[in-house]
Amino acid sequence: MVRTVSLFLALVTPATLAGQAPEVEFSGRTWRVVGEGVKVERYLGREAVRFRSGAIVLPDVQFENGTVEFDMATSGHRSFSGLAFRIGDGGFYEDFYLRPHNSGRFDAMQYTPVFNGISAWQLYPEYNASIEIPTDRWLHVKLVISGSRLEVYFDGAGEPTLVVDDLKGDRRSGRLALKSNFPAAGELPELYPVAFANFVMRPDDEAGTYNEPREPTAELVRRWALSPAVPAPEGVPAELPAELMATDGWTVVEAESSGLVNLARYRGTPPGSSQAMLLARTVVESDRDRVKKLNFGFSDRGSIFLNGQILFSANNTYRSRSQRYLGVVTVENDAVYLPLRRGENELLFAVSEAFGGWGLIARFENLDGISLDARAP
C-alpha cells in the first residue's frame, strides 16, 4: 500500500501532466503510464493492459458522476488492484481495489479515501466486502458513482457487492486511473499479477447528491486544534514535544459525524520523511476536581498528555499486537481516566502515522460538569 501512495504522488506531478510520462493506447484511449511493469498485449483472448506495480491515468478527463466498467483478471498473488477516481494534485483521490490474496475474507474488496498521499483503510473498516475472487479468468467490475455514493457490482451480480454511502474525498471531480500495487514485484520479476480489459466510461451530466456535514453526538470530541506535522520519532513520545507547542500554524478542525478526524485530510508527511507526527489539542473546563473516563482510538502510535503529564502511550500499528492485528481505529480501542482539576485542563494527543491511516477519535462518558474548547496553545 505504501508503494501505491508513492505511485499516485508521482502520478499527479506537473511533469506527468505535461506529457513527459510514456503513453499507451488502451480501450480506444490514450493513457499516461506511471511506474514500471505496465504493458499492453493479448491476454486470455483480449487486448489487455497488464501490471506489476504501476498505473495508467486518463490525464484529460475530469470525471464526477457516472459509470465506469472494466474486466479484471488476477493471478491471486498479493496485490491491490482497481480504480482511482476524482484524482487531484498532491495525492488526493478516492481508491477502490480488490485484494485477491484475501479472497473470501471480509476485506477482499475495499474502498478508502486518500489524502496527502496517505491511505486510510484503517480508519474506515465499514467499507469492505467479502467476495470470492476467482483467478486466471476475466471478472467484470462496474462502479456507479453519484455524488457521495459509490455502488460496486462484481462479476455480473445484479445487486451491489459494496455500497459506500459517504465518499470521504473533498473533490467532486478529477482524473481516473487503473492501477495495481504488487509488493512482491522485486521477488517475482517476471510475474504480472493483474490485467485489465474492456474499459468503458460513461459520465452522467446529472448532478449527484452530496451529503451535508453532520455534527457528532455530544459526548464525542467534535473539534480539535492540530499542530503542524513534523517527522515522527521511532517510538511513542514519552515527553510532550515542546517545539510543537511553541510553533505557529495550528488549525482548528471538525470531526466527521462518527467523531473521527482523518488527520491526513489536514496534514501531510514532511518533505524527506516517511512518517509524520502532530499534536491534537482541546481544553477541558471542569466545574470542580473530578475524574472522567475517555474512550479513544488512534492510528498509528500515540501518547496522551493532561496538563503536561503523560497518562497513556501505545502502539496501534498494523500487526503490532498480533500477526492478524489490522490496527483498525474505533472509539472503543482504549480508555483512560482523566484526573481533571477545577478550571481549565489541557488535553493533548501526540499521534504519528506509520501505515494505513492517520486518525484520532475520542469520546467522554458524559459531559456533566465539563465543557470543551478546541484552540491553539
C-alpha positions as CSV (number, residue, x, y, z in Angstrom):
1,M,0.0,0.0,0.0
2,V,2.9,2.4,0.7
3,R,4.1,1.9,-2.8
4,T,0.6,2.7,-4.2
5,V,0.7,6.0,-2.3
6,S,4.1,6.8,-3.9
7,L,2.7,5.9,-7.3
8,F,-0.1,8.5,-7.1
9,L,2.1,11.2,-5.7
10,A,4.2,10.7,-8.8
11,L,1.0,10.3,-10.9
12,V,-0.1,13.9,-10.5
13,T,3.1,15.8,-10.7
14,P,3.3,18.7,-13.2
15,A,5.9,16.7,-15.3
16,T,3.5,13.8,-15.7
17,L,0.6,16.1,-16.8
18,A,2.9,18.0,-19.1
19,G,3.3,14.8,-21.2
20,Q,6.8,13.7,-20.1
21,A,5.5,10.3,-19.0
22,P,5.2,7.4,-21.5
23,E,1.8,6.7,-23.1
24,V,-0.1,3.6,-24.1
25,E,-3.2,3.1,-26.2
26,F,-5.8,1.0,-24.5
27,S,-9.6,0.6,-25.0
28,G,-9.6,3.4,-27.6
29,R,-8.0,6.0,-25.3
30,T,-4.5,7.4,-24.7
31,W,-3.3,6.8,-21.1
32,R,-0.3,8.1,-19.3
33,V,1.9,5.5,-17.6
34,V,3.2,5.8,-14.1
35,G,5.6,3.3,-12.5
36,E,7.2,0.3,-14.0
37,G,5.9,-3.0,-15.3
38,V,3.0,-1.9,-17.5
39,K,2.4,-3.4,-20.9
40,V,-0.4,-3.8,-23.4
41,E,-0.8,-7.2,-25.1
42,R,-3.2,-10.0,-25.8
43,Y,-4.1,-11.9,-22.6
44,L,-6.8,-14.5,-22.0
45,G,-8.1,-13.8,-25.5
46,R,-8.5,-10.0,-25.1
47,E,-6.5,-6.8,-25.6
48,A,-5.4,-6.0,-22.1
49,V,-3.1,-3.8,-20.1
50,R,-1.1,-5.9,-17.6
51,F,0.5,-4.6,-14.4
52,R,3.2,-5.3,-11.9
53,S,3.2,-2.1,-9.9
54,G,2.0,0.9,-11.8
55,A,-0.8,3.0,-13.0
56,I,-2.3,4.3,-16.2
57,V,-4.2,7.6,-16.0
58,L,-6.6,9.5,-18.2
59,P,-5.0,12.9,-17.8
60,D,-7.5,15.0,-19.8
61,V,-10.7,13.6,-18.2
62,Q,-12.5,15.3,-15.3
63,F,-14.9,12.7,-14.1
64,E,-17.5,13.5,-11.4
65,N,-20.6,11.2,-11.7
66,G,-21.4,8.2,-13.9
67,T,-20.5,4.6,-14.5
68,V,-17.1,3.0,-15.0
69,E,-16.8,-0.6,-16.1
70,F,-13.9,-2.9,-16.9
71,D,-12.8,-6.5,-16.8
72,M,-10.0,-7.7,-14.5
73,A,-8.0,-10.9,-14.3
74,T,-5.7,-11.8,-11.4
75,S,-3.2,-14.5,-10.6
76,G,-4.2,-14.5,-6.9
77,H,-0.9,-13.1,-5.7
78,R,-0.9,-10.4,-3.0
79,S,-1.8,-7.2,-4.8
80,F,-4.1,-4.2,-4.6
81,S,-5.6,-3.5,-7.9
82,G,-8.5,-1.4,-9.1
83,L,-9.7,2.1,-9.9
84,A,-8.7,5.5,-8.5
85,F,-11.2,8.3,-9.3
86,R,-11.6,12.0,-8.7
87,I,-7.8,12.3,-8.6
88,G,-6.4,15.7,-7.8
89,D,-3.0,17.1,-7.4
90,G,-1.0,16.4,-4.3
91,G,-2.1,12.9,-3.6
92,F,-5.9,13.3,-3.1
93,Y,-8.2,10.7,-4.6
94,E,-10.9,8.0,-4.0
95,D,-9.5,4.5,-4.1
96,F,-11.3,1.2,-4.9
97,Y,-9.4,-2.1,-5.2
98,L,-9.5,-5.8,-4.9
99,R,-7.3,-7.9,-2.7
100,P,-7.1,-11.3,-4.4
101,H,-4.9,-12.8,-1.7
102,N,-7.7,-12.2,0.7
103,S,-10.4,-13.9,-1.4
104,G,-13.3,-15.0,0.8
105,R,-12.3,-12.8,3.7
106,F,-14.2,-9.7,4.9
107,D,-11.8,-7.3,3.2
108,A,-11.3,-8.9,-0.2
109,M,-12.9,-5.7,-1.7
110,Q,-12.1,-2.3,-0.2
111,Y,-12.7,1.4,-0.6
112,T,-10.6,4.1,1.1
113,P,-10.1,7.8,0.6
114,V,-6.5,9.1,0.1
115,F,-5.5,12.5,1.5
116,N,-2.0,13.9,1.1
117,G,-0.9,10.6,-0.4
118,I,-1.9,8.7,2.8
119,S,-4.3,5.8,2.5
120,A,-6.9,5.4,5.3
121,W,-8.2,1.9,5.2
122,Q,-7.6,1.5,9.0
123,L,-10.0,4.4,9.7
124,Y,-13.0,3.1,7.6
125,P,-13.4,-0.6,8.3
126,E,-17.0,-0.4,7.3
127,Y,-16.1,-0.1,3.6
128,N,-15.1,-3.7,2.9
129,A,-16.9,-6.5,1.2
130,S,-16.4,-10.3,1.4
131,I,-16.2,-11.9,-2.0
132,E,-14.6,-14.9,-3.7
133,I,-12.1,-13.7,-6.3
134,P,-11.5,-16.4,-9.0
135,T,-8.1,-16.5,-10.6
136,D,-7.0,-16.6,-14.2
137,R,-10.3,-15.6,-15.8
138,W,-12.0,-12.3,-16.6
139,L,-14.1,-10.7,-13.8
140,H,-16.4,-7.9,-14.6
141,V,-16.4,-4.8,-12.3
142,K,-18.9,-1.9,-12.6
143,L,-18.7,1.2,-10.4
144,V,-21.6,3.6,-10.3
145,I,-20.5,6.9,-8.8
146,S,-23.0,9.6,-7.9
147,G,-22.3,12.5,-5.5
148,S,-21.4,11.0,-2.2
149,R,-22.4,7.4,-3.2
150,L,-20.5,4.6,-4.7
151,E,-22.0,1.2,-5.7
152,V,-19.8,-1.6,-6.9
153,Y,-21.2,-4.6,-8.9
154,F,-18.9,-7.5,-9.1
155,D,-18.7,-10.4,-11.6
156,G,-22.2,-9.9,-13.0
157,A,-24.1,-9.5,-9.7
158,G,-27.5,-7.9,-10.0
159,E,-27.1,-6.2,-6.6
160,P,-24.2,-4.1,-5.4
161,T,-21.5,-6.0,-3.7
162,L,-20.1,-2.9,-1.9
163,V,-22.0,0.3,-1.2
164,V,-20.3,3.4,0.1
165,D,-22.9,5.9,1.1
166,D,-20.5,8.7,2.2
167,L,-17.5,9.1,-0.1
168,K,-14.9,10.9,2.1
169,G,-12.9,12.8,-0.5
170,D,-13.2,16.6,-0.8
171,R,-13.0,16.7,-4.6
172,R,-16.2,16.4,-6.7
173,S,-14.4,15.7,-9.9
174,G,-10.9,14.6,-11.1
175,R,-8.9,12.2,-13.2
176,L,-9.4,8.4,-13.5
177,A,-6.7,5.7,-13.3
178,L,-6.4,2.0,-13.4
179,K,-3.7,0.8,-11.1
180,S,-2.0,-2.0,-9.2
181,N,0.4,-2.4,-6.3
182,F,2.3,-5.6,-6.2
183,P,4.5,-5.7,-3.0
184,A,6.5,-8.8,-4.2
185,A,7.5,-7.3,-7.5
186,G,11.2,-7.5,-6.7
187,E,10.9,-11.1,-5.6
188,L,8.9,-12.3,-8.7
189,P,10.4,-10.2,-11.5
190,E,8.6,-12.0,-14.4
191,L,5.1,-12.0,-12.9
192,Y,2.3,-9.6,-13.9
193,P,-0.4,-10.4,-11.3
194,V,-3.3,-8.4,-12.7
195,A,-4.7,-7.4,-16.1
196,F,-7.5,-5.0,-17.2
197,A,-9.6,-5.1,-20.4
198,N,-12.7,-3.6,-21.9
199,F,-12.6,-0.2,-20.1
200,V,-15.8,1.8,-20.6
201,M,-16.5,5.2,-19.0
202,R,-20.0,6.8,-19.2
203,P,-20.2,10.2,-17.5
204,D,-23.6,11.3,-16.1
205,D,-24.3,15.0,-16.5
206,E,-27.0,14.9,-13.8
207,A,-25.7,16.4,-10.6
208,G,-25.2,13.8,-7.8
209,T,-26.4,14.3,-4.3
210,Y,-23.7,15.2,-1.8
211,N,-24.1,14.6,1.9
212,E,-24.2,17.6,4.2
213,P,-21.8,17.5,7.1
214,R,-23.4,16.3,10.3
215,E,-22.4,17.1,13.9
216,P,-21.1,14.2,16.0
217,T,-23.1,13.3,19.1
218,A,-22.3,15.5,22.1
219,E,-20.0,13.1,24.0
220,L,-17.7,12.7,21.1
221,V,-14.9,15.3,20.9
222,R,-16.2,17.4,17.9
223,R,-13.3,19.7,17.4
224,W,-9.5,19.6,17.8
225,A,-6.7,22.1,17.3
226,L,-4.0,20.5,15.2
227,S,-0.3,21.5,15.2
228,P,1.8,21.4,12.1
229,A,3.3,18.0,11.3
230,V,6.9,17.0,12.0
231,P,8.9,13.8,11.3
232,A,7.7,11.1,13.6
233,P,10.0,9.7,16.3
234,E,10.9,6.0,16.3
235,G,8.5,5.1,19.1
236,V,5.8,6.7,21.1
237,P,6.8,10.0,22.7
238,A,7.2,9.9,26.5
239,E,7.5,13.6,26.8
240,L,5.4,16.4,25.4
241,P,7.1,17.8,22.2
242,A,7.9,21.3,23.4
243,E,8.8,22.5,19.9
244,L,5.3,21.8,18.6
245,M,3.6,23.6,21.5
246,A,5.5,26.8,20.6
247,T,5.2,26.7,16.8
248,D,2.8,28.7,14.7
249,G,0.4,27.2,12.2
250,W,-2.2,25.5,14.5
251,T,-5.6,24.8,12.9
252,V,-9.0,24.0,14.5
253,V,-10.7,21.2,12.6
254,E,-14.1,19.5,12.7
255,A,-14.6,15.8,13.3
256,E,-16.7,13.7,11.0
257,S,-20.1,12.7,12.1
258,S,-18.6,9.5,13.6
259,G,-16.2,11.6,15.7
260,L,-13.3,10.5,13.6
261,V,-10.7,13.0,12.5
262,N,-8.7,11.8,9.4
263,L,-5.5,13.8,10.2
264,A,-4.2,13.3,6.7
265,R,-7.0,15.5,5.4
266,Y,-5.3,18.4,7.0
267,R,-1.6,17.5,7.2
268,G,0.9,15.6,5.0
269,T,4.2,13.9,5.7
270,P,7.0,16.5,6.0
271,P,9.4,16.5,2.9
272,G,12.2,14.0,3.3
273,S,10.3,11.9,5.9
274,S,8.4,8.7,5.6
275,Q,6.3,9.1,8.8
276,A,4.7,12.1,10.5
277,M,3.5,13.2,13.9
278,L,1.3,16.1,15.2
279,L,-0.4,17.2,18.3
280,A,-4.2,17.4,18.7
281,R,-5.4,19.7,21.5
282,T,-8.6,20.5,23.3
283,V,-9.2,22.4,26.6
284,V,-11.5,20.7,29.1
285,E,-13.2,23.2,31.5
286,S,-14.4,21.4,34.7
287,D,-16.6,22.9,37.4
288,R,-14.7,21.0,40.1
289,D,-12.0,18.4,40.6
290,R,-13.3,15.2,39.1
291,V,-12.3,12.0,37.2
292,K,-13.7,11.5,33.7
293,K,-13.5,8.4,31.6
294,L,-12.3,9.0,28.0
295,N,-12.6,6.3,25.3
296,F,-10.5,6.7,22.3
297,G,-8.7,5.2,19.3
298,F,-5.8,6.4,17.2
299,S,-3.5,5.3,14.4
300,D,-0.8,4.5,14.4
301,R,1.2,5.4,17.6
302,G,0.1,7.9,20.3
303,S,0.5,9.4,23.7
304,I,-1.9,11.3,25.9
305,F,-0.9,14.3,28.0
306,L,-3.1,16.0,30.5
307,N,-1.8,19.3,31.9
308,G,1.7,18.5,30.7
309,Q,1.8,15.0,32.3
310,I,1.8,11.8,30.3
311,L,-1.1,9.4,31.1
312,F,-1.0,6.9,28.3
313,S,1.0,5.7,25.3
314,A,0.5,2.8,22.9
315,N,1.5,1.3,19.5
316,N,-1.6,0.6,17.4
317,T,0.2,-0.1,14.1
318,Y,-0.6,-2.9,11.7
319,R,0.4,-6.3,13.2
320,S,1.7,-4.6,16.4
321,R,-0.4,-6.7,18.7
322,S,-0.6,-10.0,16.8
323,Q,0.1,-11.3,13.3
324,R,-3.6,-10.8,12.3
325,Y,-4.0,-7.4,14.0
326,L,-5.0,-4.7,11.5
327,G,-4.6,-1.6,13.6
328,V,-8.2,-0.6,12.8
329,V,-9.4,2.6,14.7
330,T,-12.6,2.7,16.7
331,V,-13.6,4.7,19.7
332,E,-13.5,1.5,21.8
333,N,-9.9,0.7,21.2
334,D,-8.7,2.0,24.6
335,A,-9.8,4.1,27.6
336,V,-8.1,6.3,30.2
337,Y,-9.4,8.1,33.3
338,L,-8.6,11.8,33.3
339,P,-7.9,13.4,36.7
340,L,-9.4,16.8,35.9
341,R,-8.8,19.8,38.2
342,R,-11.2,22.6,38.6
343,G,-10.9,25.2,35.8
344,E,-9.0,24.6,32.5
345,N,-7.3,21.3,31.7
346,E,-5.1,20.9,28.6
347,L,-5.7,17.6,26.8
348,L,-3.2,16.7,24.1
349,F,-2.8,13.7,21.9
350,A,0.5,13.1,20.1
351,V,-0.3,10.9,17.1
352,S,2.0,9.6,14.5
353,E,1.3,7.8,11.2
354,A,3.2,4.7,10.0
355,F,1.0,2.8,7.6
356,G,-2.7,2.5,6.6
357,G,-4.3,5.6,8.1
358,W,-3.6,8.6,10.4
359,G,-6.6,9.3,12.6
360,L,-8.0,10.1,16.0
361,I,-11.3,9.7,17.7
362,A,-12.3,10.3,21.4
363,R,-15.5,10.2,23.5
364,F,-16.2,11.2,27.1
365,E,-18.5,9.0,29.1
366,N,-20.6,12.2,29.6
367,L,-20.2,15.9,29.6
368,D,-21.7,16.5,33.1
369,G,-19.8,19.4,34.7
370,I,-17.4,19.9,31.8
371,S,-17.1,21.8,28.5
372,L,-14.7,21.5,25.6
373,D,-12.9,24.2,23.7
374,A,-10.5,23.4,20.8
375,R,-7.9,26.2,20.5
376,A,-4.3,26.6,19.8
377,P,-1.8,26.9,22.8
